[in-house]
């Protein structure tokens, strides 16, 4: 059975993934509502990972999503 700090860490990581996933969904929705097509989500390459790749008729946008749990300072 995990100890208390381990349980807290696991809960934090699950919450962080949930919040991050929702942030990525909101960002994709924003771009789609502004005329972009989402070409890729969580794209992995030898250079790293990018959350979204969005395309319009004349632009390609690479998006790294950062999420805060609250809006306080």
C-alpha positions in Angstrom: 0.0 0.0 0.0 1.5 3.4 -1.0 2.4 5.8 1.8 0.7 9.2 2.2 3.2 11.2 0.1 3.0 8.6 -2.7 -0.8 8.8 -2.7 -0.7 12.6 -2.9 1.8 12.5 -5.7 -0.3 10.0 -7.7 -3.4 12.1 -7.2 -1.5 15.2 -8.3 -0.3 13.5 -11.4 -3.8 12.3 -12.3 -5.3 15.7 -11.7 -2.5 17.4 -13.7 -3.2 15.0 -16.7 -6.9 15.6 -16.5 -6.5 19.4 -16.3 -3.9 19.4 -19.1 -6.1 17.3 -21.3 -9.0 19.6 -20.8 -6.8 22.6 -21.6 -5.7 20.9 -24.9 -9.4 20.3 -25.8 -10.2 23.9 -25.1 -7.3 25.1 -27.2 -8.3 22.8 -30.1 -11.9 24.1 -29.9 -10.6 27.7 -30.0 -8.6 27.1 -33.2 -11.4 25.2 -34.8 -13.8 28.0 -34.1 -11.4 30.4 -35.7 -11.1 28.6 -39.0 -8.3 26.1 -38.3 -8.2 22.4 -38.9 -6.5 20.4 -36.2 -3.9 18.4 -38.1 -2.4 16.6 -35.1 -2.7 16.3 -31.4 0.2 15.2 -29.1 2.6 14.9 -32.0 5.9 13.2 -31.1 9.2 13.5 -32.9 12.8 12.9 -32.1 12.9 16.6 -31.0 10.0 16.4 -28.5 6.3 16.6 -28.3 3.9 19.4 -29.5 0.3 19.5 -28.1 -1.5 20.7 -31.3 -0.7 21.4 -34.9 -3.4 23.6 -36.4 -3.7 24.6 -40.1 -5.7 27.2 -41.9 -5.6 28.1 -45.6 -2.4 30.1 -45.2 -1.0 29.2 -41.8 0.4 26.3 -39.8 0.4 26.9 -36.1 2.3 24.8 -33.5 0.7 25.0 -30.1 2.1 24.2 -26.7 -0.7 24.3 -24.1 -0.1 25.5 -20.6 -2.9 25.3 -18.1 -3.4 26.9 -14.7 -5.8 25.6 -12.1 -6.8 29.1 -11.0 -6.5 32.7 -12.2 -4.9 34.0 -9.0 -1.5 35.8 -9.4 
